Amino acid sequence: MTEDQWQWQEPGTAWRGVGIYHITLTVPSRQPLLGTLVIPDNDPSQARVERTALGNAVVDELYVMCKHYPAIRIFQFCLMPDHLHAVIRVTRVMDTSIRSVMRGYWQGVKKLGRAYTLAVSPELNSGTTTQGRSTDQGRSTNQEKTTTQEKTTDQGQPTTQERTTGQGSDVWAFPVFTERPFIRPLSRRGQLQTMMHYVRMNPQRLATKRLMPGFFRVQKGIEIGGRSFDGVGNVALLHAEHYDVVHVRSVWVKAAEHGDNQTLRDYMNSRVLKARKGVVMVSPFISPQEKQVMQVLLNEQHPFILLADNGFRDYYKPSDTLFDACAAGRVLILSPWPYDAGKRHISRADCVALNNMAEAFCKAMEPANK
């Protein structure tokens, strides 16, 4: 079945009709409660996640959801130590929306998480061990209660905590899943295969980040030409001998659309030829033509610096096209702006600013190169 046959939200059935969705469920604390990453022989390609009992239960709940809603099919899922990715398809119009379905799934895993925290919470309190028994065997039951309550009072008592009493224990348990699953509809050509690949590669990418943390750690306050950037990747690229920009002008593109493509073609070729001589290309790589140049740089494994229009969120990792190059130390991604969770599209003002920054970057680095 080809991707062209997928249908998306029939008229009047938004969020209830046929569609494909990417679902992400996260442990907000980012504790590895769902599994443990295993990297045999330090080879990321062999990385896998060994599930905990809670992780198995979270996956089982996916199949429970499918039993309740036969219109839903699971295309791909991947359980990570602190989150779950799933790509699902709704095969026919449902009486309820996918949002309501996922809310029900979330309620189910919340119960699982609650049961988990109640089971392990005695171990999370310094004065108790498994089964809620005191580490000091001489304490009475009343002493156990007093110790736990005093500890809770000292640290503050969140309203989301839950209390359990019995068998000599009186402890506060923190819920595991406090945020609803993130739901992203996949509606554009190519998104399905891209997302399935992304989900499938999650263990390998996490393993790569852990084995080479320096290239994936967000580095703050990188000063270049009087401007501060945040960066991810190989900062050693800031000590290259030569830099040049990749900035395709719109006048060249318009001329090519009318049959005169010589100027555009010569310019794009010149960027690749310079990269082959060791010049580090600098650009936001915004236009389709600039992206073509970047793809050649990736294919031929030349280093380059990418100026990004958004900052870096927590646990950031580069996209599929950049991840491997970043792991190999061939890419540095810089952003002059903090991360904006609400940003979806780059503005013209951002494009102009980033292209000007690329020019200024190369000029600022010139004195150091002479």
Steps between C-alpha positions, in 0.01 A plus 500: 500500500660829395500813707291678233202292610493640853207733553500786746203631702195457282272809489316544829698230680805692627679296768240220455566393143763297318847625582850423623638637825828512688446455875759579769455420868770635732604457860527874586771441759704324228582219738570172314197327649394320182820321409878487485707577191742219418789559254678170421870548423444879503343464156201737462359295213438215747341718768176380653278586796432235760158578644410528863172360631350848465631526143339169407174615655505828305548308174228250594264794553551592132356165397217537751417829328490324161261237638264773617530685166529247213537785249848571639809319371855534637750553219812542712591558862818535702529502876789709632620525862295815565248523216295307245462571129219346295378549143136399469243500223127557533351285225143631504285774648453453874224621730759669718806708417858376516554761770237332718651158428845616606354667808362160597838339434664766714258431784588131474874555518453750782346220703793277413742773601313560823517132586871505420574797725301349785697178460844660497439812711628341823834460326494865393480615862834499680352352817334200337579207273288251306167411666513832687709362787733732685873474441533532876357169620446644846237755390135450572222548245417839648863608470496401132199721437652796682831475310335484161260786571780721632704435184207592284440821695865608468498453123155642436192299420387529132127478446553223244643261758304199621515348847484137597492345847536139606744225590704746702530762227365849450653643182431756230511374141564723198301427180711399199290635213378855560492618137262380231648327196609729218300435181636603161302434180707387200346652191780585256658273243803319640416563867389143571821331390713775656324467834512119502874519433538757778313279748692189398838675537436643848712246695793537259489877517483504880794261511697725265429804720613315811820372340587843355335751734727789406350538152140499626523715812352849463779750555394848609650840437730437202630848412559568130545851361337662801192277483414214736386164366390171651643201319480125448768306318873530448618840629847421363357612165534853637877462459503418129730689265241622248125566494253606233123546479233316308239761408304447179348828377138510393592681177704195393210267578256716300740509207529120513121471495507693170763275347821681597646271767870554435562747784312288754670183384849655511443639849373170644790314340747753643378428855563129460839554336610725788382242755709238321804725556439513875293819528229472769166613360276716723129547433147460637440283188144627458417494128458174303820580309694555823363175636629327186847634575472380860398154381812479282711606798339224705540240226867590445562533877620861500475703823265799518333739745121529502328809644164394646190718531405356840695415814546163664245341730591262780615160367547648151638280227555587132268378228560179309691675221741664745528248782767273354709794377476656846612174661798494262598856595431650159221741601457789739147637544481853641197705602499863611155467657358304795268207439139595420262206544225678307705569189396298195624689193795723423410861417646712222656726764672195652628395157651842435650515850659156478647562155648827629640313802666247270670783312602669826629170637739449210622861520554471876709186453720652226751677729569176685568324171760744365 
